[in-house]
């Protein structure tokens, strides 16, 4: 299929290894989705007009560090790498700031407690306490989710292809053609008279349909784990008739909120340092568009109360 200038193979006859292609495409889609999800959650308000918030956040996610520097009276948002010696606490004394395709220069870093806020011309931002690039966490979860969704694809195809057909060699091509038509969801499949029904033997290969349910549960659980680890409210995908214990709901919310605070702490520390050194008013927002478990629990309780009456309905 052609879409604008992009060709999307949708048939095994158009691609020598469509399954391998789909495996790679599935990973790319999940990696892009998860990366953009976290990227768009982080908001750094109050940056000077000479800074680029997008590049700053890209550096944080890809490298674990970024920095603000003042060069020739202009404040820039750049990538950061250590330069020269470390102090006794393992802090960088200087930073090599770089843009997308070129180093910009070496700058003196502000270090809290060192009394160098007047001489420092750079402030370091860490994605986390260990400066570990978050992109690796996103990468691993994208691998798992891609594998989970491709498993669903495989199980779905196995539900269609439920048997192995044994026949004469001369009939193999005819059966391959028939199976392709069936796989393409044709309502009626035509076959020639040359096919001898008595020379055909079927070997059932059907799968347990419960595997589909298990695969979906695994997929949903992975989504929940990712969201919880990144401090994003999630639905937990519990059955609507299943009532969660209050302690379990509060425990999940507390863990999600704890992860959110861990993520924001390093950013808030950077904002405070940058405001002190450069006289700015930077604030950090980590927006969560999800509904809390507590609100969902109240809503579901109302939905299933009074003998299953839908919420929002009038009184009898």
Sine and cosine of phi, psi and omega as CSV:
sin_phi,cos_phi,sin_psi,cos_psi,sin_omega,cos_omega
0.00,0.00,0.73,-0.68,0.08,-1.00
-0.99,-0.13,0.75,-0.66,0.10,-1.00
-0.80,-0.61,0.95,-0.30,-0.15,-0.99
0.81,0.58,-0.88,-0.48,-0.01,-1.00
-0.99,-0.10,-0.01,1.00,-0.12,-0.99
-0.98,-0.20,0.75,-0.66,0.06,-1.00
-0.99,-0.14,0.81,-0.58,-0.01,-1.00
-0.92,-0.40,0.96,-0.28,0.02,-1.00
-0.93,0.38,0.77,-0.64,-0.04,-1.00
-0.79,-0.61,0.16,0.99,-0.05,-1.00
-0.59,-0.81,0.64,-0.77,-0.03,-1.00
-0.88,0.47,-0.40,0.92,0.02,-1.00
-0.96,0.29,-0.28,0.96,-0.02,-1.00
-0.99,-0.12,-0.13,0.99,-0.06,-1.00
-0.59,-0.80,0.78,-0.62,-0.06,-1.00
-0.89,0.46,-0.53,0.85,0.01,-1.00
-0.67,-0.74,0.97,0.25,-0.06,-1.00
-0.90,0.44,-0.58,0.81,0.00,-1.00
-0.90,0.45,-0.69,0.73,0.03,-1.00
-0.90,0.43,-0.65,0.76,0.05,-1.00
-0.88,0.48,-0.71,0.70,-0.01,-1.00
-0.92,0.40,-0.57,0.82,0.07,-1.00
-0.87,0.50,-0.73,0.68,0.00,-1.00
-0.91,0.41,-0.68,0.74,-0.01,-1.00
-0.91,0.42,-0.63,0.77,-0.01,-1.00
-0.89,0.46,-0.68,0.74,0.04,-1.00
-0.90,0.45,-0.70,0.72,0.00,-1.00
-0.86,0.51,-0.66,0.75,-0.02,-1.00
-0.91,0.42,-0.70,0.72,-0.01,-1.00
-0.93,0.36,-0.66,0.75,0.02,-1.00
-0.87,0.49,-0.71,0.70,0.00,-1.00
-0.89,0.45,-0.68,0.74,-0.03,-1.00
-0.90,0.43,-0.73,0.68,-0.03,-1.00
-0.92,0.39,-0.67,0.74,0.01,-1.00
-0.88,0.48,-0.73,0.68,-0.02,-1.00
-0.92,0.39,-0.53,0.85,0.03,-1.00
-0.87,0.49,-0.76,0.65,0.00,-1.00
-0.94,0.34,-0.65,0.76,0.00,-1.00
-0.83,0.56,-0.72,0.70,-0.06,-1.00
-0.98,0.20,-0.24,0.97,0.06,-1.00
-0.97,0.26,-0.48,0.88,-0.07,-1.00
-1.00,0.04,0.80,-0.59,0.05,-1.00
-0.79,-0.61,0.81,-0.59,0.03,-1.00
-0.91,-0.41,1.00,-0.10,-0.05,-1.00
-1.00,0.04,0.52,-0.85,0.09,-1.00
1.00,-0.05,0.13,0.99,0.07,-1.00
-0.93,0.37,0.57,-0.82,0.06,-1.00
-0.87,0.50,0.36,-0.93,-0.01,-1.00
-0.90,0.43,-0.35,0.94,0.01,-1.00
-0.99,0.17,-0.07,1.00,0.00,-1.00
-0.99,-0.16,0.40,-0.92,0.03,-1.00
-0.87,-0.49,0.96,-0.30,-0.06,-1.00
-0.89,0.45,-0.61,0.79,-0.02,-1.00
-0.88,0.48,-0.75,0.66,-0.02,-1.00
-0.91,0.41,-0.60,0.80,0.02,-1.00
-0.87,0.49,-0.72,0.69,-0.01,-1.00
-0.94,0.34,-0.56,0.83,0.07,-1.00
-0.88,0.48,-0.67,0.74,0.02,-1.00
-0.90,0.45,-0.67,0.75,0.01,-1.00
-0.87,0.49,-0.74,0.67,-0.05,-1.00
-0.95,0.30,-0.60,0.80,-0.07,-1.00
-0.99,0.14,-0.57,0.82,-0.11,-0.99
-0.88,-0.47,-0.26,0.97,-0.03,-1.00
1.00,0.05,-0.12,0.99,0.01,-1.00
-0.60,-0.80,0.42,-0.91,0.14,-0.99
-0.41,-0.91,0.15,-0.99,-0.03,-1.00
-0.46,-0.89,0.39,-0.92,0.23,-0.97
-0.96,-0.27,0.73,-0.68,0.02,-1.00
-0.75,-0.66,0.44,-0.90,0.09,-1.00
-0.93,-0.36,0.88,-0.47,-0.03,-1.00
-0.78,-0.63,0.88,-0.48,0.00,-1.00
0.82,0.57,0.64,0.77,0.06,-1.00
0.99,0.17,0.06,1.00,-0.01,-1.00
-0.90,-0.43,0.73,-0.69,0.01,-1.00
-1.00,-0.03,0.78,-0.62,-0.04,-1.00
-0.85,-0.53,0.51,-0.86,0.08,-1.00
-0.96,-0.27,0.88,-0.47,-0.17,-0.98
-0.67,-0.74,0.18,-0.98,0.15,-0.99
-0.96,0.27,0.30,-0.96,-0.11,-0.99
-0.68,-0.73,0.67,-0.74,0.10,-0.99
-0.63,-0.77,0.55,-0.84,-0.02,-1.00
-0.91,0.40,0.56,-0.83,0.01,-1.00
-0.69,-0.72,0.85,-0.52,0.06,-1.00
0.99,0.15,-0.55,-0.84,-0.14,-0.99
-0.99,0.15,0.32,-0.95,0.14,-0.99
-0.96,-0.27,0.39,-0.92,0.08,-1.00
-0.99,0.10,-0.09,-1.00,-0.10,-0.99
-0.91,0.42,-0.35,0.94,0.00,-1.00
-0.99,-0.14,0.12,0.99,0.00,-1.00
0.99,0.17,0.26,0.97,0.04,-1.00
-1.00,0.09,0.52,-0.85,0.08,-1.00
-0.94,0.35,0.74,-0.68,0.12,-0.99
-0.99,0.10,-0.61,0.79,0.02,-1.00
-0.74,-0.67,0.36,-0.93,-0.01,-1.00
-0.78,-0.63,0.66,-0.76,0.15,-0.99
-1.00,-0.05,0.95,-0.30,-0.02,-1.00
-1.00,0.00,0.66,-0.75,-0.04,-1.00
-0.67,-0.75,0.51,-0.86,0.10,-1.00
-1.00,-0.07,-0.28,-0.96,-0.09,-1.00
-0.89,0.46,-0.60,0.80,-0.08,-1.00
-0.71,-0.71,0.25,0.97,-0.03,-1.00
-0.32,-0.95,0.57,-0.82,0.13,-0.99
-0.95,0.32,0.57,-0.82,-0.02,-1.00
-0.99,-0.15,-0.61,0.79,0.01,-1.00
0.38,-0.92,0.05,-1.00,0.02,-1.00
-0.97,-0.23,0.70,-0.71,-0.09,-1.00
-0.72,-0.70,0.46,-0.89,0.05,-1.00
-0.99,0.15,0.80,-0.61,-0.03,-1.00
-1.00,0.07,0.61,-0.80,0.15,-0.99
-0.96,0.28,0.74,-0.67,0.06,-1.00
-0.83,-0.56,0.90,-0.43,0.01,-1.00
-0.81,0.59,0.73,-0.68,0.02,-1.00
1.00,0.04,-0.13,0.99,-0.02,-1.00
-1.00,-0.03,-0.18,0.98,0.02,-1.00
0.93,0.36,0.47,0.88,-0.04,-1.00
-0.93,-0.36,0.43,0.90,-0.01,-1.00
-0.91,0.42,-0.41,0.91,0.01,-1.00
-0.99,0.17,-0.53,0.85,-0.04,-1.00
-1.00,-0.10,-0.33,0.94,-0.04,-1.00
-0.94,0.34,0.61,-0.79,0.06,-1.00
-0.80,-0.60,0.38,0.92,0.04,-1.00
-0.44,-0.90,0.54,-0.84,0.05,-1.00
-0.76,-0.65,0.76,-0.65,-0.06,-1.00
-1.00,-0.03,0.63,-0.78,0.10,-0.99
-0.88,-0.48,0.80,-0.60,0.02,-1.00
-0.96,-0.28,0.66,-0.75,0.07,-1.00
-0.93,0.36,-0.47,0.89,0.03,-1.00
-0.31,-0.95,0.08,-1.00,-0.08,-1.00
-0.87,0.49,-0.52,0.85,-0.04,-1.00
-1.00,-0.08,-0.01,1.00,-0.02,-1.00
0.86,0.51,0.50,0.87,-0.02,-1.00
-0.99,0.16,0.78,-0.63,-0.03,-1.00
-0.89,0.45,0.88,-0.48,0.00,-1.00
-0.88,0.47,-0.32,0.95,-0.05,-1.00
-0.87,0.50,-0.48,0.88,0.00,-1.00
-0.94,0.35,-0.61,0.80,0.07,-1.00
-0.90,0.43,-0.67,0.74,0.02,-1.00
-0.90,0.44,-0.66,0.75,-0.01,-1.00
-0.87,0.50,-0.73,0.68,-0.04,-1.00
-0.91,0.40,-0.65,0.76,0.01,-1.00
-0.94,0.35,-0.56,0.83,0.06,-1.00
-0.89,0.46,-0.63,0.78,0.06,-1.00
-0.87,0.50,-0.72,0.70,-0.05,-1.00
-0.92,0.40,-0.67,0.74,-0.01,-1.00
-0.94,0.35,-0.61,0.79,0.05,-1.00
-0.89,0.45,-0.67,0.75,0.04,-1.00
-0.90,0.43,-0.63,0.78,-0.01,-1.00
-0.91,0.41,-0.68,0.73,-0.03,-1.00
-0.96,0.28,-0.56,0.83,0.07,-1.00
-0.94,0.35,-0.49,0.87,0.11,-0.99
-0.89,0.46,-0.65,0.76,0.06,-1.00
-0.89,0.46,-0.64,0.77,0.06,-1.00
-0.87,0.50,-0.71,0.70,-0.04,-1.00
-0.90,0.43,-0.70,0.71,0.01,-1.00
-0.90,0.44,-0.61,0.79,0.03,-1.00
-0.89,0.46,-0.63,0.77,0.02,-1.00
-0.94,0.34,-0.57,0.82,0.02,-1.00
-0.92,0.40,-0.48,0.88,0.06,-1.00
-0.92,0.39,-0.47,0.88,0.04,-1.00
-0.99,0.14,-0.68,0.73,-0.03,-1.00
-0.99,-0.13,1.00,0.05,-0.17,-0.99
-0.99,-0.15,0.10,1.00,-0.02,-1.00
-0.42,-0.91,0.36,-0.93,0.14,-0.99
-0.97,-0.23,0.74,-0.67,-0.04,-1.00
-0.98,-0.22,0.83,-0.56,0.09,-1.00
-0.98,-0.20,0.80,-0.60,-0.04,-1.00
-0.44,-0.90,0.04,-1.00,0.06,-1.00
-0.91,0.41,0.50,-0.87,-0.03,-1.00
-0.84,0.54,-0.55,0.84,-0.04,-1.00
-0.94,0.35,-0.30,0.95,-0.02,-1.00
-0.99,-0.16,-0.06,1.00,-0.09,-1.00
-0.86,0.50,-0.75,0.66,-0.04,-1.00
-0.88,0.48,-0.59,0.80,0.02,-1.00
-0.90,0.43,-0.67,0.74,0.01,-1.00
-0.94,0.35,-0.58,0.81,0.06,-1.00
-0.87,0.48,-0.69,0.73,0.03,-1.00
-0.89,0.45,-0.65,0.76,0.01,-1.00
-0.90,0.43,-0.71,0.70,-0.03,-1.00
-0.90,0.44,-0.58,0.81,0.04,-1.00
-0.91,0.42,-0.63,0.78,0.04,-1.00
-0.91,0.42,-0.65,0.76,0.04,-1.00
-0.90,0.43,-0.65,0.76,0.01,-1.00
-0.91,0.41,-0.49,0.87,0.04,-1.00
-0.99,0.11,0.20,0.98,0.12,-0.99
0.93,0.37,0.50,0.86,0.09,-1.00
-0.96,0.30,0.71,-0.70,-0.08,-1.00
-0.93,0.37,-0.66,0.75,0.00,-1.00
-0.86,-0.51,0.74,-0.67,0.02,-1.00
-0.91,-0.42,0.79,-0.62,-0.04,-1.00
-0.98,-0.20,0.61,-0.79,0.03,-1.00
-0.70,-0.71,0.47,-0.88,-0.01,-1.00
-0.97,0.23,0.30,-0.95,-0.01,-1.00
-0.94,0.34,-0.24,0.97,-0.03,-1.00
-0.93,0.36,-0.25,0.97,0.01,-1.00
-0.98,0.19,0.85,-0.53,-0.03,-1.00
-0.99,-0.11,0.95,-0.32,-0.02,-1.00
-0.84,0.54,-0.53,0.85,-0.04,-1.00
-0.95,0.31,-0.30,0.95,-0.02,-1.00
-0.99,-0.11,0.23,0.97,-0.07,-1.00
-0.93,-0.37,0.68,-0.73,0.06,-1.00
-0.75,-0.66,0.75,-0.66,0.00,-1.00
-0.98,-0.22,0.72,-0.70,0.11,-0.99
-0.91,-0.41,0.95,-0.31,-0.04,-1.00
-0.89,0.46,0.67,-0.75,0.06,-1.00
-0.73,-0.68,0.46,0.89,-0.06,-1.00
-0.90,0.43,0.45,-0.90,-0.01,-1.00
-0.94,-0.35,0.30,-0.95,0.06,-1.00
-0.95,0.31,0.85,-0.52,-0.03,-1.00
-0.88,0.48,-0.36,0.93,0.02,-1.00
-0.91,0.42,-0.37,0.93,0.05,-1.00
-0.88,0.47,-0.55,0.83,0.04,-1.00
-0.88,0.47,-0.71,0.70,0.02,-1.00
-0.88,0.47,-0.68,0.73,0.03,-1.00
-0.89,0.46,-0.65,0.76,0.00,-1.00
-0.91,0.42,-0.64,0.77,0.04,-1.00
-0.91,0.42,-0.65,0.76,0.03,-1.00
-0.88,0.48,-0.66,0.75,0.03,-1.00
-0.88,0.47,-0.70,0.72,0.03,-1.00
-0.86,0.51,-0.74,0.67,-0.03,-1.00
-0.91,0.41,-0.62,0.79,0.03,-1.00
-0.90,0.44,-0.63,0.78,0.04,-1.00
-0.89,0.45,-0.66,0.75,0.06,-1.00
-0.87,0.50,-0.71,0.71,-0.01,-1.00
-0.89,0.45,-0.67,0.74,0.01,-1.00
-0.88,0.48,-0.72,0.70,0.00,-1.00
-0.88,0.48,-0.73,0.68,-0.02,-1.00
-0.89,0.46,-0.68,0.73,0.00,-1.00
-0.90,0.44,-0.68,0.74,0.00,-1.00
-0.89,0.45,-0.48,0.88,-0.01,-1.00
-0.98,-0.21,0.25,0.97,0.10,-0.99
0.94,0.35,0.52,0.86,-0.02,-1.00
-0.94,-0.33,0.80,-0.61,0.02,-1.00
-0.86,0.51,0.64,-0.77,-0.04,-1.00
-0.62,-0.78,0.25,-0.97,-0.16,-0.99
-0.99,0.11,-0.26,0.97,-0.06,-1.00
0.91,0.41,-0.17,0.99,0.12,-0.99
0.80,0.60,0.56,0.83,0.07,-1.00
-0.98,0.20,0.50,-0.86,0.05,-1.00
-0.86,0.51,0.66,-0.76,-0.07,-1.00
-0.88,0.47,-0.46,0.89,-0.01,-1.00
-0.99,0.10,-0.14,0.99,-0.03,-1.00
-1.00,-0.04,0.87,-0.49,-0.05,-1.00
-1.00,-0.01,0.81,-0.59,0.03,-1.00
-0.99,0.13,0.59,-0.81,0.11,-0.99
-0.93,0.38,0.64,-0.76,-0.06,-1.00
-0.83,0.56,-0.64,0.76,-0.02,-1.00
-0.89,0.45,-0.59,0.81,0.01,-1.00
-0.93,0.38,-0.67,0.75,0.02,-1.00
-0.89,0.45,-0.75,0.67,-0.02,-1.00
-0.91,0.42,-0.58,0.81,0.01,-1.00
-0.91,0.42,-0.67,0.74,0.03,-1.00
-0.91,0.41,-0.68,0.74,0.03,-1.00
-0.88,0.47,-0.64,0.77,-0.02,-1.00
-0.91,0.41,-0.66,0.75,0.01,-1.00
-0.92,0.40,-0.67,0.75,0.05,-1.00
-0.88,0.47,-0.72,0.70,-0.01,-1.00
-0.91,0.41,-0.60,0.80,0.04,-1.00
-0.88,0.47,-0.71,0.71,0.03,-1.00
-0.89,0.46,-0.62,0.78,0.04,-1.00
-0.89,0.46,-0.69,0.72,-0.01,-1.00
-0.90,0.43,-0.60,0.80,0.04,-1.00
-0.89,0.47,-0.68,0.73,-0.01,-1.00
-0.91,0.41,-0.63,0.77,-0.10,-1.00
-0.99,0.16,-0.41,0.91,-0.10,-0.99
-0.85,0.53,-0.75,0.66,-0.02,-1.00
-0.90,0.45,-0.61,0.80,0.00,-1.00
-0.93,0.36,-0.64,0.77,0.04,-1.00
-0.91,0.41,-0.60,0.80,0.04,-1.00
-0.90,0.44,-0.66,0.75,0.07,-1.00
-0.89,0.46,-0.70,0.72,-0.02,-1.00
-0.87,0.49,-0.67,0.74,0.01,-1.00
-0.90,0.44,-0.67,0.74,0.01,-1.00
-0.92,0.39,-0.69,0.72,-0.01,-1.00
-0.91,0.42,-0.63,0.78,0.02,-1.00
-0.90,0.43,-0.59,0.80,-0.01,-1.00
-0.95,0.31,-0.67,0.74,-0.09,-1.00
-0.98,0.20,-0.68,0.73,-0.12,-0.99
-0.96,-0.26,0.00,1.00,0.01,-1.00
0.92,0.39,0.58,0.81,-0.02,-1.00
-0.99,-0.12,-0.02,-1.00,0.06,-1.00
-0.73,-0.69,0.89,0.46,-0.03,-1.00
-0.99,0.12,0.72,-0.70,0.10,-1.00
-0.78,-0.62,0.45,-0.89,-0.05,-1.00
-0.92,-0.38,0.73,-0.68,0.12,-0.99
-0.81,-0.59,0.74,-0.67,0.11,-0.99
-0.87,-0.49,1.00,-0.01,-0.17,-0.98
-0.98,0.18,0.70,-0.71,0.01,-1.00
-0.89,-0.46,0.93,-0.37,-0.03,-1.00
-1.00,0.09,-0.06,1.00,-0.05,-1.00
-0.99,0.16,0.36,-0.93,0.04,-1.00
-1.00,0.00,0.68,-0.73,-0.03,-1.00
-0.92,0.39,0.42,-0.91,0.02,-1.00
-0.89,0.46,-0.54,0.84,-0.03,-1.00
-0.90,0.43,-0.69,0.72,0.02,-1.00
-0.91,0.41,-0.63,0.78,0.02,-1.00
-0.90,0.43,-0.64,0.77,-0.01,-1.00
-0.89,0.46,-0.68,0.73,0.02,-1.00
-0.89,0.46,-0.68,0.73,-0.02,-1.00
-0.90,0.43,-0.70,0.72,-0.02,-1.00
-0.94,0.35,-0.55,0.83,0.05,-1.00
-0.88,0.47,-0.68,0.74,0.03,-1.00
-0.91,0.41,-0.63,0.78,-0.04,-1.00
-0.89,0.46,-0.63,0.78,-0.11,-0.99
-0.98,-0.19,0.11,0.99,0.06,-1.00
-0.99,0.11,0.13,-0.99,0.02,-1.00
0.80,0.60,0.74,0.68,0.08,-1.00
0.93,0.36,0.45,0.89,0.07,-1.00
1.00,-0.04,0.22,0.97,0.01,-1.00
-0.90,0.43,0.71,-0.71,0.01,-1.00
-0.91,0.41,0.61,-0.79,0.03,-1.00
-0.92,0.39,0.53,-0.85,0.04,-1.00
1.00,-0.02,-0.14,0.99,0.00,-1.00
-0.98,0.20,0.37,-0.93,-0.02,-1.00
-0.99,0.17,0.26,-0.97,0.03,-1.00
-0.97,0.23,0.55,-0.83,0.05,-1.00
-0.95,0.31,0.00,0.00,0.00,0.00
